[in-house]
Amino acid sequence: MKQQRSIFIIIVLLLASLSAHAQYGNDTYTVGITGAPSITLDYMRRPGELETHSFDFDNNLGTYYPDNDGVIRLELSKGYYQYMVNWTSHEPQNGSFYVSNRNVYFEIKMLPPFCNIDTDKAYKKAYRCLYNKQKKEAREIFYTAAMAGNVDAMFDYARMCWNGMGGGKNKNHAYHFINEALKHGHPSAAYYLENFKDKYTWKWYL
């Protein structure tokens, strides 16, 4: 009886291993997105490279729609992607996410004040403000881009809030937006969240 049970467990583990290999053996990962009627997908940074580009409507990766349960499911390779939400009665909304070593699941929320902005351009503008010592303006722009769905802006806005850069310290905002960055697959968000109280992890030197 014990031998049969052992054989059964081995078979179950073997099947699970084969299933995992079928899903991840080709280095693709599942991305689940809710809240949007459809999205048009584009890459921002090719895996292993650093260049970015503005959203390309004519040469993108396609438009995707939710399944019956309301989830848009994508099978994507590791990399950095941007999306455009195709709202039916509002301006498009631009955002981004990473696909790294884990699956990514997040909800897109319609935020009319922040629609119709290029979050990648806004993010770069925020960094220019930082290097020009315009920290208050940088923080405001990071916040706008983060609210619109830009994963890098979520991460950096959280860091500014934690350190009190460009305004007062706001650990609640820092915690919320580092969690949002984690949902969107930011590769460093989990480490920062695990070390949320560690000033050496969160210290931002400019």
Steps between C-alpha positions, in 0.01 A plus 500: 500500500782738596685416176187576290460833678864586426457415133183715487684798653787461252254495209325815629833682541608391152178629345535831687858532376395433141220754531736764636748431222225533241404838643844643577747292303506751215557794740151642464289614791132564553384859545146554629340844466153601616295818481554587133264437205808436283867594483744554218843367591846618403851439631703776663831329551607189314628227736871557556500848344443847640335706228145623537257649254165674499186294458480369143139467386597368156753236599386375839456152642123489454174583674371266772157454654381346830388140529152423630621553858618854421872421499730587210755218491831543322787256452813715479876461511708679760521868426352844547164575338267795465130496434227734381154452651225540242220648709165521323409851618827650626840590365757215477707430810866402477687284751780246531608182677792258528502128437793357694525184707137469602150539369340844503140579596360850539187710458475804276290778647347773287624834626365777273733777627804295402379359168653594169855551629816325386620357831843411361562862397366619835735263682801629309393859569484420872857373491617814323338700777681289761840563346418871482424493874129561435395230743150626573410510130661158446294348778178644357577363152597159636168492684303589186678232293464246782126559527470457123669159520876545443684238705831690524316810620326291766836376624674838502205688645497248786869567561449877500214468750700270727795742506299822511650625173308784338256511791431344837563136583195286426559136591138411421536619141839330478352169615202526264701585189779247563222240518358629171846478345522140623166414338627644172807279521770754591812286557616692811165561670491173695842567656401853602172375646676229700737765638242776540641620833865486395629852436807368318285319244276800443764775512507678162826672412494757220 
